[in-house]
């Protein structure tokens, strides 16, 4: 049996896309050392494959002529049938594949898989860090530092505060497990209202207005779909409805006796960052003093093992079965 040929495509950083800086490039690169480390756990397939670790277009055309498998994130889809006549499987190193749509370039016998859940560990850590950062008023501390002010700010432990998490899949669910262990009351919002570990209750998307007024933190971990578009809008973030305190720092300003919501918007929407910067949701987030909008800060950790698990089932010559 001839060996299965794998082309591993890395991408140099590019402004406005992923990776978007040199640090991101370093953390997203699939190196030979990393690949061999993962491969060492599957010795039964080590002698059945050969691979090339490549960058962008360096050896893409020549290598893809014989490649059976493509591992990467961003790659040209035009004329892929002609460029890679033997290609049977594309494994994307991210959970999202919307940057490759529309999928009219796919062949009938070509399999496309993603790395669903690959960001869950890092996303959970990032979510926990973000909420604790806001609870401890780190945004105000940073602002005070820029203004050359040293002000002692007081805050309570997170225990007892209400965190509404919209999207309770692998990403939101990972954060829920962390924050619930610290005593926060977590209310989950998902499509079906199914129970989620760490949540005191779970409701469906259409009932979100029931819980927004009582939330101390709002955490979004949902993809951009027809169901989620417009889910959080200007009306739902209206200060009169959500009882925000006055945006003024004047201690004499009237402040409602209800606790303010700190909203944490985590974008799992699109990799088109210029689009995100201009989106209505992002513009809304700039309107409130007590609202922090962040991009997703994460990185894949296990996508190579997903590839090896797929390669573990090899049936016949040039047969790749993820």
N, C-alpha and C positions, 0 to 999 in steps of 0.2 A: 504494500500500500504506500503510495507517495504521501509525503508530508503535507499537512494543512498549512497554508501560507497565510500569515497574519500581518497586516500593515497597521502599525500604530502611529497615528497622526497627532502630533502636538502642535499647538498654535502659539506663535509669538504674540506678545501683548499688542493690542491695537486700541487706540482711543475710541470710546463709544461702544466697545464690544467687550466680550470676555475672552481671555483675561484682559483687563483694562489698564494694568500697570505691571511693572517688572516683578513686584512682590507676588501679584496674583499669578503671573506666569510661572514663578518658581513653585508655588503651591499646587498648581494644576498639571504640571508636567509629569508624564509617565516616563520614568527613566528605565534604563536597562536593569539597573540594580533593583529597583522597585518591582519590575516585572518578574525578574528571576527569583526574588524573595517570595512572591506569590506562587510562582510556578513550582517552587520547591515543596509546596504542600500537596501538589498533585503529581507525583513522580510517574504515575501511569500514563500521563499524556506528554511528558517532557520530550520523549523521543519521537513523538508523532506530529510535532509542529516545528515550524521555523518562522521567525518573525524579524521585522525591521522596525526599529524605533526611528521615526522621521519627524521632520518639521515642515509644516505648511506645504509648499510646492517643491521642496528640495528634490525628493525622489518619488514624488507621488505618482506621476504618470507611468514611469517605468515599473515601479513596484506593483501598482494596481493592475497591471496587465495580467499578472498571475495570481493575485491575491484571492483567497477564499473568504477571508474575514477582514473587516475594517473595524478598528477600535479607535474612537476619537470623539470629538464634540462638534467642531465646525469643519465642514469640508464642502467642496463644490458638488452640486448635484446635477448640473447640466451634463448631458451626454455620458452619464455614469454607466449606462449599458455598454457603450462602445469602449469607454476607458477601462472598465473592469468586467470583461465578459464572463469570468469565472466566479464573480462575487456572489456569495450565497447568504452572508450574514453581516449586518452592520450592528455593532453594539455601541450605543451612545453612552458616554461616561457621565452624563447628567440624568436627572429625573425628567426634566423637560425636553421636549423635542419640537416645540412650536417654531423654533428658529429654522427648522428644515421644511416647514409647510410652504405651499401645498405639496402633497405627496404624489403628484402625477409623475414624478421621476422614478418611482418604485417599479420594479419588475414583479411579475406574478410569482416567480420562484425565489424572490429576495425577502429575507426575514429582517425586520427592524425591531430591536429591543432597546429598552432604556434601563437606567439604573434606579428604578423606583426605590425610595427609602434610603438611598445612599447618603443623603445629607442629614439624616435624622439625628445622629449623635452630635454633630457640630451645631446643628440648628437648635437642639435642646439646650446646649451650653450657652449659645448666643442669646436665646430667649430669656433664660434665667438671668444672665448678666444684664440684659437690657432692663428688665423689670426692677431688679435690685438697684441698678444704677439710677433709675428714675425715683424709686422709693427713697433713696438716700440723697436725692437732690443734686446729683453730680452735674446735671446740665446747668443748674444755677451756680454751682461752685466753679465750673469752667468759665461761665460768663463773668463771674466776679473776679476771677483771676485775670481775664483779659482786661477788665476795667481797673486792675490794680487795687482791688478791694479784698480785704480779708474779713469774711463774715462767718460767724459760727451759725450753722443751720441745724435745726433739730428735726428728727424724724423717728418714727416707730418701727419696730420689726414688721416684716411683711405678714406675719400671722394675723388672720382675721380679715385681711383686706380681700375684696372681691375682684377676681380676674375673669373677665369674659373672653373666652378663646373661640374665635370664629375659624373653623377648620381644625378638626381633631384627628387628622391622619398621622402619618409617620412623623411629620415635622412638628405640627402643633402638639401631638400626643407626647412627643419626647420632652417638650418644654413643660407640659402639664405634670408629668411624673416628677420633675425636679421641683417645681414651685409648690406642688401640693404637699410635699414632704416637709416644707417649711411652715405649713399651717395655713397657707392662703386658701380661701374658698374659691374653687374654680367652677365656673359655669361654662359648659361646652355648647357650641352651636354647630350643627352639621346637617347634612342632607336628610338623614333618616331619623335623627333623634336617638340613635343607638347609644347604649351606655358606654362610657369611656373611663378607663382606670384613672383615678385621681380627681374626677369631677363629682361635685355634690349633686348636680343634675345636668341633663343635656336636653336641649330643645332644637327644633328645626329652624332653618333659615327664615321661614316666614313668620316666626314668633320673636325675632331678634329685638323688636321694639319693647318687648316686655322686660328685657334685662339691661338694656343700655342705660336707663336712668339710675340703676343701682351699682353700676360698675365703677370701680376705682381704676382699673386698667382694662383696656381693650386691646386684644392681641389678634392680629389677622394672620392666618397661615393658610390661605386658600389660593388656588390657581385662578387665572382669568378664564371664566367660562360664561356661557349665557346666563347661567343661574346666579353667578356671583357679581356680574357687572352691575354697578350701581347699588350694590348692597349697602355700602357705607357711602352716604352722600352728604351734601351740605345740610339738608333738612335734618338728617339723623344726628348731625353734630351741632345742631343749633344750640347756642348757649342757654336760651330760655327753656328749652326742652330738657337739656342735660344738667341744668343748674350749675353752669360753670361760675367760678368766682369772677369778679371784675378783672380785666386784663391789666389794670393799673397796679403799680406797686405801692401806691399811696395807702398807708395804713388806715386812713380815714375813708377810703373808698368803700361803698357798700358791698359786702360779700354775703352771698346766700349761706344759710346755716347748713346746707348739704355739702358733703365732701366733694371735691372736684375730681373729675375723671382725668386720669393721665392716659392718653391714647397712644398706643404703640402700633404703628402700621408697618408690618413686615411684608415687603413686596416679593411675592412668588409669582408675579404676574407675567413678566416677559423679560427676555434678555435684550430687548431693544431699548437700551438705556436712554437715548435721546427721546424716545416716545414716553418713557416713564417720567422724565423730567418735565414734560409738557402736559402730562395727564391731569384731568380735573381733580383727581384724588390727591395728587401731589400738591397742586395749588391750594386746595383746601387746607392741607396740613400746615401751610405757611401762615394761616390766618389766626391761629390761636397761640397764645403764649405758653400754654400748658400742654401742648401737643408735640410729640416728637415723631418724626417720620424717618425711617431708616431703610436702606436697601438691605437685602439679605447678605449677611456676612457668614459665609460657610465655605465648605470645601468637601469634595467627595473623599471617602475613606475606604470603600470596599468594592468599587466597581470592577476592579481587576479580578476579584474572587468570583464575581458574578459571571465574568467571561469564562473563567476556568471551570466553573460548575457546568456551564453550557457545553464546553469542549469535552467534558468528562464523558458525555454520551456521544460516542462516535460510531456511526453505523455505515460501514461500507466506505469505499474509496471516495474521497472528496465530499463526504456527507457530513454536514455540520448541523447538529440538532440542539439548539439552545432550550 
